[in-house]
Amino acid sequence: MRDPIPIQNVFYLLTYAWDFLPEGEGIDVSPESCPDLVNLFAAIFAGGMRQLVARGLDRAYVDRTEETALLRGRIDFGESNKRRSQWRARMVCTFDELSQDVLHNRILRTTLDRLLALPEVTAENRRALHVGREWFAQVRPVRLASALFRRVQLHRNNRHYRLLLNICELLYKALLPTEEAGSVRFRDFIRDERVMPRLFEKFVLHFARRHCRGAMVHAKCIAWNGWAESEEARALLPGMRTDVTLEWADRKLIVDCKFYREALLERGEKRGLHSGHLYQLHAYVMNQASVAGWQDCEGMLLYPAVAHRLDHCYVIAGHRWRVASVDLDQSWPKIEDELKERLGLLADSDAINAGQ
C-alpha cells in the first residue's frame, strides 16, 4: 500500500471503523494541528473531552468506605473496633455515593496522562489536554489492561463515550514502555499488519451500512455445503465469516477486505494476485451459492491503494468477481465516491437523489 495515509484520512477511517461520525462541534484535524498520528489522537481526544464535559461526565453509584462522625449506609463494626474509632466519636461506614470516579472516566484520565507524557505532542494540543485534566481532577487513574476495556458497560445514556474509549484502547496498544522509567513511545499502527486489516475491514463495513440504503449490510457466517459423518467431524471444520456482505433483493455481494502493502506478488518477471486470497473468496462464494436466493452471488477482493491500482472483473465458476482497490491517498470526498462505486452504491444513491 502506498505510504503514508494522510492524517485527515486516518481520522475519517477511524471514525467510520468505530461507527461514530462526528456531530456538532468539529474537531480540527488540519496538518497544522495534527502533523502526525500522535497529535491526531491528542486533537481528537481534546475535542472529544470538550464535547463530553458539555454533556456532563457520566456518574454512577460506587461503594465508599470511610471513618465518619455522620452515620450513613452500613456500619462496619469490625473495622471500627480495629481502629478504635468509637473513642473518637466516629464509626467506619460503607455507603453508596454518586461519583464521577467510574471505570470509563478512569480509563480516560489515565490515557490523558499518557498522552501528556509524550514529547511529540504540540504545545497547542498539550494546552488543550491540560484543560481536560482539570475536568478529571476528581477521577483517579487506573492500571490499564486489555481486559479492562471489556468491563466498560455502555448504554443509551453514555454511548457518547464510545469514540474516546476506542481511542484509549488503540493508544493502549500503540504506546510502548521504554527503558526510561515511566516513559512510553508511540508505535505507528498504520504500518502494523495486525491492527490495520481489522480496521480496514470495519471501515468498509460501516461505510456500506451508512451509505447503502437499499441493502442489508452485515458480516455473514457461511455454512459448508457438504456432509460430515458426525457432529465431532463437523466441529473440526473452520468457520467461514465474510468481512462485508451486501444483500439487495436482486443482487448479493460478498466482499473480502485485504489490507496488504502489496496486493500483487512477484512471480519471476510477472505479477499476480495472492492465490490464498482467491481461494478464500472462492470458498465463500461457492458454499453460499448453494443457498436459495444466492445462486448468482458475486465476490469482490478489496484492497487499499497499491503501487498498481486494481480494478479487474472476472467470471469464475459462473460467478462474477471483481478485484479492486480504493485509494486512501486522495481527498476524502473522492475516497467516498470511489468506494461507493466499488461497492455498487453510486447507482443506488443516484436513484434515490433523482426520486427526491
Secondary structure, DSSP 8 states (H G I E B T S, - for coil): --S---HHHHHHHHHHHTT----SS-----TTT-SSHHHHHHHHHHHHHHHHHHH----EEEEEEEEESS--SEE-HHHHHHHTGGGGT-EEEEEEEEES--HHHHHHHHHHHHHHT-TTS-HHHHHHHHHHHHHTTTS------HHHHHT----TTTGGGHHHHHHHHHHHHHEEE-SSTT-EEE--GGG-TTHHHHHHHHHHHHHHHHH-SSSEEE--EE--SS--SSHHHHHTS--EE-SEEEE-SS-EEEEEE---S-SEEEETTEEEE-HHHHHHHHHHHHHHTTSTT-TT-EEEEEEE--SS--EEEEEETTEEEEEEEE-SSS-HHHHHHHHHHHHT-HHHHHHHHHH-
